[in-house]
């Protein structure tokens, strides 16, 4: 009887340990899952004024599986072209190892890069021919007038050259007194430097604080851990009670 009791307590303890380990694995997997599983697409709407909206979805929703999958359900050409039912399709980038994308043409890539807004088509600029230059009309030069013969003026008398006065002597420049030397400026004593204030660091948060609010996977993992701990505690208590 004692052997069966110990065997049952050990089995309960082992089962609790396994459940706790499974819960921890689920919790860690859900906590480490980040934006690597997200992809940005242009989701088609039913509005002709706003035919696309930008969405960040999980890769599982564009793999072509499921009833609400974007790649499998939202088929059709790029707006303004439509299919027989009057619908247009999503613009989805390629998914490695699954498909090569949907409407992933140069036009589709340009729309996705523009925030899922349509890119207006640019018409080519018409080439204008150069305007021919108009040659200027030559000006008619006027007939030159005949100037009258000038009268010969009498030769003026030459006045005598005035005598040059002697150049006055230049007085010597007075010598300047030497500039007095300035006394050196007294050096100022350096001011004492201030002290360094110590900063205290704050502790970082745990796994759940880094990933935001809890998800269903995290809640399920915590439940499994709690259930395993309870089972382990029950098995240990039963073992000790039987020995006592």
C-alpha positions as CSV (number, residue, x, y, z in Angstrom):
1,X,0.0,0.0,0.0
2,X,2.9,2.3,0.9
3,X,4.5,1.6,-2.4
4,X,1.4,2.4,-4.4
5,X,0.9,5.7,-2.5
6,X,4.5,6.8,-3.2
7,X,4.1,5.8,-6.9
8,X,0.9,7.9,-7.2
9,X,2.5,10.9,-5.5
10,X,5.5,10.7,-7.8
11,X,3.3,10.4,-10.8
12,X,1.4,13.6,-9.8
13,X,4.6,15.4,-9.2
14,X,6.1,14.4,-12.6
15,X,2.9,15.4,-14.4
16,X,2.8,18.8,-12.8
17,X,6.5,19.3,-13.8
18,X,5.7,18.5,-17.4
19,X,2.7,20.8,-17.5
20,X,4.7,23.7,-16.0
21,X,7.5,23.2,-18.6
22,X,4.9,23.3,-21.5
23,X,3.4,26.4,-20.1
24,X,6.8,28.1,-19.9
25,X,7.5,27.2,-23.5
26,X,4.2,28.7,-24.7
27,X,4.8,31.8,-22.7
28,X,8.4,32.4,-24.0
29,X,7.2,31.7,-27.6
30,X,4.4,34.2,-27.4
31,X,6.7,36.8,-25.7
32,X,9.5,36.6,-28.3
33,X,7.1,36.8,-31.3
34,X,7.5,40.3,-32.7
35,X,7.0,42.3,-35.9
36,X,9.0,39.7,-37.9
37,X,5.7,37.9,-38.7
38,X,4.1,41.1,-40.0
39,X,3.9,42.3,-43.6
40,X,2.5,45.6,-45.1
41,X,-0.1,45.2,-47.9
42,X,-2.6,47.4,-49.8
43,X,-6.0,46.0,-49.0
44,X,-8.7,46.7,-51.6
45,X,-11.9,48.4,-50.6
46,X,-15.2,49.0,-52.3
47,X,-14.7,52.7,-52.6
48,X,-13.8,54.3,-55.9
49,X,-12.6,57.4,-54.1
50,X,-10.3,55.4,-51.8
51,X,-9.7,52.1,-53.5
52,X,-6.8,50.9,-51.1
53,X,-5.9,51.1,-47.5
54,X,-2.6,50.3,-45.9
55,X,-2.6,47.4,-43.5
56,X,0.1,45.5,-41.5
57,X,-1.1,41.8,-41.3
58,X,0.4,38.5,-40.1
59,X,2.1,36.4,-42.7
60,X,-0.4,33.6,-42.0
61,X,-3.2,35.8,-43.6
62,X,-1.4,36.1,-47.0
63,X,-0.2,32.5,-47.5
64,X,-3.3,31.5,-49.5
65,X,-4.8,29.3,-46.9
66,X,-8.1,29.9,-45.0
67,X,-11.4,31.4,-46.0
68,X,-10.4,35.0,-45.1
69,X,-6.9,34.9,-46.6
70,X,-6.0,38.1,-48.5
71,X,-4.0,36.3,-51.2
72,X,-6.6,33.6,-51.7
73,X,-9.8,35.7,-51.6
74,X,-9.0,39.2,-52.7
75,X,-8.0,38.5,-56.3
76,X,-8.4,40.9,-59.1
77,X,-6.4,43.5,-61.1
78,X,-5.0,46.8,-59.9
79,X,-7.6,49.6,-59.7
80,X,-9.1,51.2,-61.9
81,X,-9.2,47.8,-63.7
82,X,-11.8,45.4,-62.4
83,X,-12.8,41.7,-62.8
84,X,-16.1,40.4,-64.1
85,X,-17.7,41.1,-60.8
86,X,-16.5,44.7,-60.7
87,X,-13.9,44.1,-58.0
88,X,-10.1,44.8,-57.9
89,X,-7.5,42.9,-55.9
90,X,-5.1,43.5,-53.1
91,X,-1.4,44.5,-53.6
92,X,0.7,41.9,-51.7
93,X,4.5,41.6,-51.7
94,X,6.1,38.1,-52.4
95,X,6.2,35.5,-49.6
96,X,9.4,33.5,-49.7
97,X,8.7,29.9,-50.5
98,X,4.9,30.4,-50.9
99,X,4.1,32.8,-53.8
100,X,5.5,35.6,-55.9
101,X,3.0,38.2,-54.7
102,X,-0.3,39.6,-55.9
103,X,-0.4,42.5,-58.4
104,X,3.3,43.0,-57.6
105,X,4.1,44.9,-60.7
106,X,5.9,48.3,-61.1
107,X,2.6,50.0,-60.7
108,X,1.6,48.0,-57.6
109,X,5.0,48.6,-56.0
110,X,4.7,52.3,-56.6
111,X,1.2,52.4,-55.0
112,X,2.5,50.5,-51.9
113,X,5.5,52.8,-51.6
114,X,3.1,55.8,-51.8
115,X,1.2,54.7,-48.7
116,X,-1.4,52.7,-50.8
117,X,-2.5,56.0,-52.6
118,X,-2.8,55.9,-56.4
119,X,0.1,57.4,-58.3
120,X,-1.2,59.8,-61.0
121,X,0.0,59.0,-64.5
122,X,2.2,61.7,-66.0
123,X,1.6,62.6,-69.6
124,X,4.7,63.4,-71.7
125,X,5.6,67.0,-72.2
126,X,4.9,68.1,-75.8
127,X,8.0,69.4,-77.7
128,X,7.6,72.9,-79.0
129,X,9.2,73.9,-82.3
130,X,11.5,77.0,-82.1
131,X,10.1,80.3,-83.4
132,X,11.9,81.4,-86.5
133,X,13.9,84.6,-86.0
134,X,12.8,87.7,-87.9
135,X,15.7,89.4,-89.6
136,X,15.9,93.2,-88.8
137,X,15.1,95.7,-91.5
138,X,18.3,97.5,-92.6
139,X,18.4,101.2,-91.7
140,X,18.8,103.8,-94.4
141,X,21.8,106.0,-93.6
142,X,21.1,109.8,-94.0
143,X,22.8,111.8,-96.7
144,X,25.8,113.6,-95.2
145,X,25.6,117.4,-95.1
146,X,28.4,119.4,-96.8
147,X,30.1,121.4,-94.1
148,X,31.2,125.0,-95.0
149,X,34.8,125.8,-95.5
150,X,36.2,127.2,-92.2
151,X,37.7,130.6,-92.1
152,X,41.4,130.9,-91.3
153,X,41.9,132.6,-87.9
154,X,45.0,134.9,-87.5
155,X,48.0,133.5,-85.7
156,X,48.0,134.5,-82.0
157,X,51.0,136.2,-80.5
158,X,53.2,134.0,-78.2
159,X,53.4,135.4,-74.6
160,X,56.8,135.3,-72.8
161,X,57.5,132.3,-70.5
162,X,57.1,133.2,-66.8
163,X,60.1,132.7,-64.5
164,X,60.0,129.7,-62.2
165,X,60.2,130.6,-58.4
166,X,62.7,128.6,-56.3
167,X,61.3,125.6,-54.3
168,X,61.1,126.3,-50.6
169,X,63.2,124.1,-48.3
170,X,61.4,121.4,-46.3
171,X,61.8,121.7,-42.5
172,X,63.0,118.4,-40.8
173,X,60.3,116.2,-39.3
174,X,60.3,116.4,-35.4
175,X,61.3,113.1,-33.7
176,X,58.5,111.3,-31.8
177,X,59.0,110.3,-28.2
178,X,59.1,106.5,-27.5
179,X,55.8,104.8,-26.5
180,X,55.8,103.9,-22.8
181,X,55.7,100.2,-22.1
182,X,52.5,98.8,-20.5
183,X,52.7,96.8,-17.3
184,X,51.7,93.1,-17.7
185,X,48.2,92.2,-16.8
186,X,48.1,90.2,-13.5
187,X,47.0,86.5,-14.0
188,X,43.7,85.5,-12.4
189,X,43.6,82.5,-10.2
190,X,41.5,79.6,-11.7
191,X,38.1,79.0,-10.1
192,X,37.5,75.7,-8.4
193,X,35.6,73.2,-10.6
194,X,32.2,71.9,-9.5
195,X,31.5,68.4,-8.3
196,X,30.0,65.5,-10.3
197,X,26.5,64.5,-9.5
198,X,26.0,60.7,-9.4
199,X,23.0,59.3,-11.3
200,X,21.1,56.3,-10.3
201,X,20.0,53.7,-12.8
202,X,16.5,52.2,-12.8
203,X,15.9,48.4,-13.2
204,X,14.5,47.1,-16.5
205,X,11.2,45.3,-16.7
206,X,10.7,41.6,-17.3
207,X,9.5,39.7,-20.5
208,X,5.9,40.8,-20.1
209,X,6.8,44.5,-19.6
210,X,8.9,44.5,-22.8
211,X,6.2,43.0,-24.9
212,X,3.2,45.2,-23.7
213,X,-0.1,43.7,-22.6
214,X,-0.7,39.9,-22.2
215,X,-1.9,37.9,-25.2
216,X,-4.0,34.7,-25.2
217,X,-0.9,32.6,-25.6
218,X,0.7,34.3,-22.6
219,X,-2.4,33.8,-20.5
220,X,-2.5,30.1,-21.5
221,X,1.2,29.7,-20.6
222,X,0.7,31.3,-17.2
223,X,-2.3,29.0,-16.6
224,X,-0.2,25.9,-17.4
225,X,2.7,27.0,-15.1
226,X,0.3,27.6,-12.2
227,X,-1.4,24.2,-12.8
228,X,2.0,22.4,-12.9
229,X,3.1,24.1,-9.7
230,X,-0.1,23.2,-7.9
231,X,0.3,19.5,-9.1
232,X,3.9,19.5,-8.0
233,X,3.0,20.9,-4.6
234,X,0.2,18.4,-4.2
235,X,2.5,15.4,-5.0
236,X,5.2,16.6,-2.6
237,X,2.7,17.1,0.2
238,X,1.2,13.7,-0.4
239,X,4.7,12.1,-0.3
240,X,5.7,13.8,3.0
241,X,2.3,13.1,4.6
242,X,2.6,9.4,3.8
243,X,6.1,9.2,5.3
244,X,4.9,10.9,8.4
